[in-house]
Every structure is written in structure tokens, then in C-alpha cells.
């Protein structure tokens, strides 16, 4: 008789539980299509191994818009597709130092700084397109445009990461206001909940409040009445982990980051953060 290890049983249970708990959520004004969720999962789990594959999944998501969708729903759907393709493009952003490239003397070589500018410009173009689609949707449904306001907040936040300081100063504070409008239209919009309190978690210095951010993200994580997707849960847990990380509570941060990997086990950013926590703890 063959014995199955506890580790394998646990892994199987995780797969079973996550697959059932994160089924497509239709309790929103614009449901995500299966093709779009496939693209999003591929982005979060770093399962897209080439630009060609990324474009293929992106186009499949764009073209998956059901014929039954209203114009408002179509515009919101396209806003989501453009937002996530912009985020996918940003995955290739090179954070390494320029001196790492000094040994490369090929004429075709593009410096990381220049390449980063190209990446940010391309990603920004998709964030801008997303905001245009979201704005079109908002105009159609106005105060009832919960999902459109939510994706506008997400795209504006992402755009702030690729634009100038002037852009951030001029538009950054509007992110929470769009999330607030989304929550006014639908208080159970779990994605908008995250956007509304993300500043408390991720903003530097006096602009954020890790304890407040952790409290709210924990509340959202435990609120079964919220309308959420798989990636919303991942974002809540990542946020909680980060609040501990920025407070140098590396044991707690490591525990929470490992929970993130139960959802997207191949997310290399989280995997790297687990290693960083371990390095800090072993000093």
C-alpha cells in the first residue's frame, strides 16, 4: 500500500479549496468573462511565458465580451482588459542597476534606463485607454457605475506609477475618490474596497498608516458578504503582509506572504519577499 505524504495531501486540498472558492463571481454590474479571468490569473501567477502569449490572452479577453452586454458593460470590460495588459507589460520593467549592463557592448543593446522609459510609455498608453473606456462607461450609468468607477481607480493608480511626479501630485489624490464613488454605488464592491484603503498600506511615510490599512484589509478578508474575485483576496493578503514588512515584523510578514502563495504559488514577487523575510530573520 502506497502512503501519500501530508505535504501532498495539503497541496491537493489547497487546489480543491481555491478552485471552488474562487469561481466566477456574477454578483456585480459587470461580470468578468472566463477569458479575462484566465488572463488575470496568468498575470498574477506569472504563467505567461512570452509577449506573444500575453497578446493572445489579452485579445481573447477583449473578444470575449458577451453579445448580451450593454454598452456600459462592454466599455467596463474593455477598461479591465487594457488595465491588465498594461500591468502585464510592466512585468518586464527592469529594476536592476545600470552597471549590470556594462559588459554588454553589442550595438543592439538598449540601456535599462531607456528600456524602462519605453516600457512605462507603452504600459501608460494602455492605462490611459482603460481610463477612457471607464469614463465612457461612467457617463452612461453615472452614480450607479460601480465597476466602472472601480476600474477607473485601478487604472489611475497604475498610471501614477508610470507618469511624472507632476501627474502624481495632480491626480493621485483622486484615486480614493473614484473608489469611494464605486462604493457609494455598491458598498459590497470588494475591488473598490481595496483601492479605497490601499494608500494606507502602500503610501510612504506620513501619507500612509500601516495599522489602519492592516485593520481594514483584515476586515475585507473576513467579510463574506463582499463581491470579490480571486485576485481581490490575493491583494488583501499581500497588503496585510506588506504592513508587517514595512514595520520590520518579518516573521508575521513571511506568514502572510506564504498565504499569498497558496493562491498564486508561482508569483515570483511574493516568492522573493518570502526570501527577503527569511534573510532578515536569519541575520
N, C-alpha and C positions, 0 to 999 in steps of 0.2 A: 504494500500500500504506500502510495506517494504522499508525503506531507507537504502542504503548501505553507510557505513562510508567513509569519504575521505581517511582514512588510508588504508582501504581495496582496494579501487579503485587504489590508488597509488601502493600498493603491486602487484596488478594484472598487472598493466602497466609495472612495473619493470620486472616481469616474462616474459611478452609478448615481451618486447623490447630486453631483454638479450637473450632469446631463438632464436630470429630471427637474432640479430646482431652477435651472436657467433656460427653461423652454421659452419660446417666443411669447412675448407679452402683448396682448391685444387690447389691454385696458388703457388706451391712450388715444389722443385725437389723430395721431399718425403712426400706425403700427410699423415696426421695422420689417422689411422683407427678409426672407431667409437668405437671399443672396447678399444683402447688405450686412446681415449679421455674420455671414461666413467671412466676408472681407474684414469686418471689425475684429473678429476672433483671430484671423490670420495676422492682423496688425499687432494685437496685444500679445499674442503667443509667439511672435516672431517666426511665423511659419511661411512667410512669403520670401522665397529664396532668390528672386530676380525681379528686376524692374518690369520685364515682360509679364511675369506672373501677377505683379501688382496691378498693372494696367488692365490685364484680363479680368481680374476680380472686380476692379473698380468699374469697368464698363458693364460687366454682368450685373453689378448692383444698380448702376444707373438705369439699365434697360429692364430691370425687374419691377419697375413701377406698375402696379396693377391697373387695368383699364377702369376699374371701379373707383379709383382715387379721384377726388375732387381736385380742382386746380390748386387749392390751398395745400392739400396733401402732397401733390406732385412737387410743388415748389419746396416744401419742407423736406421731402425725400431727397431731392437733388442737393439741397443745402447740406444734408448729412453726408451724402456721397462725396461732395467736394471737400468738406471738412476733414473727413478721414483720409482722403487721398493726400491732402496737404500734410496731415500728420505722418502718413507713411513716408512721404518724401523727406520729411525732417529726420527720419531714422538714419539717413546717410550723412547727417551733419557731423563733421569731423571735429572732435573736441581735443585731439592731440596737439601738442606743441609744434610750431613750425619747424623747429630744429630737427625733428624726426625725419624730415624730408631732405636734409642737406646732402645725403649720399646719392640722391637720385638726380642725375644730370641729364636725363633724357629731354629732348626738345618738347615732347608732348606733355611733359609733366605740368600740372596745374597746382600752384601752391594751395595748401589747405585754406588759407585765408580767402583767396579768390574763389575757391570752390565753395566755401561756406556761403559767400555772398550770393553765388548762383543758386545754391540750394534754398536759401532763405527767400530769394526773389521768386523762385518757382513755387515754393510752398505758400508764400504770401499771396500769389495770384489765385490759388485755389481757396484760401481763406476768404479773400475778397469776393470771389464768385459765390461762395457759400453764404456770405452776408447779404449779397444781392438777392439770392433766391429766398433767404429767410425774410428779408424786408418785403419782398413781393408777397409772401405768404401772410405776413403781419398785416399788411394793408387790406388783405381780403377778409380777414377774420377779426382784426383789431384786438380788443380786450380779451377775446376768447382764444387767442392764438398761443396756447401754452407751449406746445412743442416747437413752434416757430421761434418764439422768444427764447426758448431754451437753447436751440442750436445756434441762434444768433449770439448768445452769451458765450457759448463754447468757441465759436469761430473768432469772435472779437478777442477773447482771451488768448487764443493761439496766435492771432495776428500781432498781438502786442509783443510776442516773443521774437518776431522776425522784423519788426519795424524799428524806427528810430526812437530815441528817448523822448523826443517831442511828441511822437504819436502816442506813446505810452502815457505821458502826462496828460495829453488831451483826451484820451479815450479810455484809459484803464479803469477809472472810477465808474464808468458806465456799465461794466460787466455785471456787477451785482444788481444794478437797477433793472437790467433786462431779465436776469434770473428772478428778481422779485416780481416782475410783471408776469413771468411764466407761472410762478407760484400763486399769484393772485387769481389767475385763470384756472389753475389746477393745483391746489395745495399738496397733492399727492405725487407730483412730478418729481421722481427721485433724482433725475439728472440735474434738474434745476436746483434741487436742494444742495447738491454738491457744489455747483457753480456759485451759489449764494454765499457759502461759507469757505470756499477754497482759499480766499485771501487770508483768512485767519491762520490757515495751515502753512501756506507756502510763501506769503509775503515776508520779506526780510525785516529784521529789527522791530521797531515800534509800529510798523504797518500791519503786523500780524499778531495773533495771540494763540500760541500752540495749545494752551489748556482749553480755551474756549472752542477752538477748532476740533480738538480731540473729543470733547464732550458732545458736540453736535454730530460729528461723523459716527460716533458710537451709537447715538440715538437713532440715526438713519439706518445704520446696520441692523439694529434690533427692531425696527418698525416694519412689521409685516404688511402694513396697510399701504405702503408706498408702491407706486408703479415704477418698477426698476427693471433693468436688463442685467445680464451677466457682468458687463464691464462697469456698471454702477457699483456693484458690490466690490469689485476689484478696486475701484477708485476710492471707496470709503476706507477699505482696509489699508491701502497704500498711504492714504492721508494720515490715518492713526499711527502707522509705523513711522512716518516722517516726523510727526510731532515729537515722538520719543527720540528719534535720531538727532534732531536739532537741539534737544535738551541733554544730549550726551548720555541718554539712558539706553545703551546699546543692547543690553540683554532683552529689554522689552521690545525694542525696535526689531531685533532679529526674530523674535517670536512672531510678531505681526507680519513681517515680510515673508516669513515661511508660510503664513496663511495665504498670502497673495499667490504663492506658487502652487497652492492647492487648486487655484482657479485657472491660472495660466502658467503651467510648470516650466515653459521654455522662455519666459520673459527674461532676457539677459540683463536688463537694467536692474530688476529686482534681485536676480541672482548675484549680481555684482555688489549690491548693497548688503546682502547677507554676508558676503565675504568681507566687506569692509567692517561690518559689525563684529565679526569674529576676530578680525585683526586688531580692532580696538580692545576687545575683551582679553586678548592674549598678550597684550603689552605688559 
